Amino acid sequence: MSGAPLPGAAPAAGGGARIIDGKAVAAALRAEIARRVAALPFRPGLRVVRVGEDPASVVYVRTKDRAALAAGFDSATLVLPAETSEAELLATVARLNADPAVDGILVQLPLPPQIRSAAVIEAIDPAKDVDGFHPLNAGRLASGRTDGLIPCTPKGVMHLLRHAGVPLAGARALVLGRSQIVGRPMAQLLLAADCTVTIAHSRTRDLPAECRRAEILVVAAGRAEMVRGDWIAPGAAVIDVGMNRLPDGRLTGDVAFAEARAVAGWITPAPGGVGPMTVACLLENTLEAALARRG
Ligand SMILES: Nc1nc2c(c(=O)[nH]1)N[C@@H](CN(C=O)c1ccc(C(=O)N[C@@H](CCC(=O)O)C(=O)O)cc1)CN2
């Protein structure tokens, strides 16, 4: 690959990538949602279910609940013990499905090993599935419809790309990771935005070369600082979905940030990039679910 910037993805003047500040974009989105909620004659209801005490889940669920309350939602967290059976969790989901005050249901992942996540996700009323993981919502997205409930992390990535003014139509996009939560819906959203999309994964041959062809590189690989600076095309937009704790306690993404920012045109930090957008998009989905249910 030559060192010439890819079309439509020139580096910022003075060299180095433009940093896409996910915290700021998420704060603006949350404020806009709060304004819309304040104008409603009802409070959209969100219930987040956490099973067990996984430390990361405790933090994420608390963050979601606080953000929802601050935006004016009727929000509550249901905490079930780690030994909860699948049948007990399904009964909780059924109760929330039947509750007219509840517009959005989210079951925090991962679940303990005795519970099949797919069975729980399929039990959630698709109209209240604010995670967008139910097969009906995933299928709608896979058939090209972007007007339904869309998984929060990839939805947040699209907000960031659009906010930063990254050219999408015709761009070569590579999604590194093929999970149901991020990789697959991410690829569908980029395709719906007229990108030319490749999904790469752990079995992809010559991953660095595949990455170097991308004008938009979305990394959800789950390995700390796996993507190095020389995997990135000059001027590319690099979106880091990863969140890993290093042995020294620091949090880092799936991209080697210092190396990558010297080459990329745009880059998200991690933390402070995609993560806050996941929470803001949960609020957006809950508001959309409430408006669809209650008019
Ligand atoms: N039911 C779901 N479970 C999980 C999801 C999901 O979308 N739905 N996603 C992830 C975790 N997640 C939300 O649940 C999430 C991850 C990260 C952040 C975030 O704001 N991260 C901060 C750093 C926070 C820290 O200090 O650890 C950042 O990136 O700046 C929010 C939500 C798995 N489970």
Ligand as a Chemical Component Dictionary entry (heavy atoms), coordinates in Angstrom:
data_LIG
# 
_chem_comp.id                   LIG 
_chem_comp.type                 NON-POLYMER 
_chem_comp.pdbx_formal_charge   0 
_chem_comp.three_letter_code    LIG 
# 
loop_
_chem_comp_atom.comp_id 
_chem_comp_atom.atom_id 
_chem_comp_atom.alt_atom_id 
_chem_comp_atom.type_symbol 
_chem_comp_atom.charge 
_chem_comp_atom.model_Cartn_x 
_chem_comp_atom.model_Cartn_y 
_chem_comp_atom.model_Cartn_z 
_chem_comp_atom.pdbx_ordinal 
LIG N1  N1  N 0 -27.460 -6.466 26.909 1  
LIG C1  C1  C 0 -26.269 -5.964 26.565 2  
LIG N2  N2  N 0 -25.162 -6.423 27.156 3  
LIG C2  C2  C 0 -23.958 -5.907 26.772 4  
LIG C3  C3  C 0 -23.871 -4.867 25.810 5  
LIG C4  C4  C 0 -25.058 -4.409 25.206 6  
LIG O1  O1  O 0 -25.072 -3.513 24.307 7  
LIG N3  N3  N 0 -26.242 -4.969 25.618 8  
LIG N4  N4  N 0 -22.650 -4.282 25.505 9  
LIG C5  C5  C 0 -21.472 -4.571 26.309 10 
LIG C6  C6  C 0 -21.186 -3.661 27.461 11 
LIG N5  N5  N 0 -21.780 -2.303 27.477 12 
LIG C7  C7  C 0 -23.117 -2.196 27.609 13 
LIG O2  O2  O 0 -23.795 -2.991 28.157 14 
LIG C8  C8  C 0 -20.984 -1.127 27.609 15 
LIG C9  C9  C 0 -19.625 -1.142 27.450 16 
LIG C10 C10 C 0 -18.866 0.019  27.663 17 
LIG C11 C11 C 0 -19.471 1.206  28.040 18 
LIG C12 C12 C 0 -18.685 2.438  28.339 19 
LIG O3  O3  O 0 -19.239 3.506  28.470 20 
LIG N6  N6  N 0 -17.384 2.325  28.489 21 
LIG C13 C13 C 0 -16.549 3.434  28.895 22 
LIG C14 C14 C 0 -15.506 2.928  29.876 23 
LIG C15 C15 C 0 -16.163 2.399  31.123 24 
LIG C16 C16 C 0 -15.185 1.776  32.114 25 
LIG O4  O4  O 0 -14.521 2.545  32.799 26 
LIG O5  O5  O 0 -15.146 0.534  32.194 27 
LIG C17 C17 C 0 -15.904 4.041  27.677 28 
LIG O6  O6  O 0 -15.766 3.354  26.646 29 
LIG O7  O7  O 0 -15.522 5.211  27.749 30 
LIG C18 C18 C 0 -20.828 1.223  28.191 31 
LIG C19 C19 C 0 -21.584 0.076  27.983 32 
LIG C20 C20 C 0 -21.529 -5.988 26.882 33 
LIG N7  N7  N 0 -22.825 -6.340 27.365 34 
# 
loop_
_chem_comp_bond.comp_id 
_chem_comp_bond.atom_id_1 
_chem_comp_bond.atom_id_2 
_chem_comp_bond.value_order 
_chem_comp_bond.pdbx_ordinal 
LIG N1  C1  SING 1  
LIG C1  N2  DOUB 2  
LIG C1  N3  SING 3  
LIG N2  C2  SING 4  
LIG C2  C3  DOUB 5  
LIG C2  N7  SING 6  
LIG C3  C4  SING 7  
LIG C3  N4  SING 8  
LIG C4  O1  DOUB 9  
LIG C4  N3  SING 10 
LIG N4  C5  SING 11 
LIG C5  C6  SING 12 
LIG C5  C20 SING 13 
LIG C6  N5  SING 14 
LIG N5  C7  SING 15 
LIG N5  C8  SING 16 
LIG C7  O2  DOUB 17 
LIG C8  C9  SING 18 
LIG C8  C19 DOUB 19 
LIG C9  C10 DOUB 20 
LIG C10 C11 SING 21 
LIG C11 C12 SING 22 
LIG C11 C18 DOUB 23 
LIG C12 O3  DOUB 24 
LIG C12 N6  SING 25 
LIG N6  C13 SING 26 
LIG C13 C14 SING 27 
LIG C13 C17 SING 28 
LIG C14 C15 SING 29 
LIG C15 C16 SING 30 
LIG C16 O4  DOUB 31 
LIG C16 O5  SING 32 
LIG C17 O6  DOUB 33 
LIG C17 O7  SING 34 
LIG C18 C19 SING 35 
LIG C20 N7  SING 36 
# 
